[in-house]
Amino acid sequence: EESLAFQHVKPGIMAEERFTTWEGRDDRGAMEFKAHTIWGRVWLVYWRAGIDGVHGFFNRDGSPLAWEGKNEPLPDWIDWNQIIYIAE
């Protein structure tokens, strides 16, 4: 038997409008933050910019998650609180 959540989720996809980078360039992949939530609270966030692969994993408070891969610092212009707000 499927879980209650799975029984009530509507199948589909989410599409977002493409926008250019803050540099005005449109020749590279988008910046993505994938927030993993548990019971409505962000647990960790995966940051990927363009086609360069993962740039880092971050805890809810914005601190880098300890792992063997690369963890680049977040640029100053990223509003971390806004990312958490949107995800939750």
N, C-alpha and C positions, 0 to 999 in steps of 0.2 A: 504494500500500500504506500502511496506517495505521501509526502509530508503535507501538512495543512497549507503551508506557504506555496508549495509547488502546485497544489490543487487550485489555488486561487490566482496565480499569476497569469496575466494575459500574454500570449506569445506575441512577439513583434521585435522590432529593432528601433534604435534611436539614432537619428541622423542629425548632425549639427552642421550649421553653415560654416564653410571654410573662411578663415580670415588670415590676412597676412601677418607677418611677424612685426614686432615693434620697430624693427629696422626698415619696414616697408618692403621687405623682400618676400617673394612668394615662390621661391625656387627650392624650398626645403620642407621637410615634414613638419607637422604641427607639434607643439609642446603639449604633453599630456601629463595629467596627474590622475592616477587611478587610486581612489580611496577605498580601502577595505574596511567595512563597518561591521560591528557586532552590536546587535540590539540598538541600532540607531546612533552609535558613537564610533567615530573613526578609531581604528586600531593601528593601521599603518597606511602609508601613502607611497606609491611607486611613482617615480618621476622619470619621464622619458622625453627627450627633446629631439625632434627630427628623426632621422634614420640611424642615429648614432648608438642606439641601444639604451640601456638603462643608465641613468645618471645618478640614481641613488634611491634608497629606501629611507623613509623618515617616520619617526614616532608621531603620535598625535600632537605633541608639543613642538614639533619642528626639529627636534634633535635627530641626528643621523642614527639609523639603526646599525648596530654592529654586525657586520657580515664580511665575507671575504672579497666581495666585489667592490667596485668603485663607488664612492660616495662623494660627489662634488657638492660644495656648499651652494645653497640656494642663492640666486641673484637677489640683490637688495630690493629690486622693483617688484618682486613677487610678494603679494599680500597673503601670507600664510593663514591668517585668521579668516580671510574670505574663503580660502579653499576649504577649510574645516567647516565653516558656516554652510557653504553650498552642499557639501557632502552629507552633512547631518540634517 
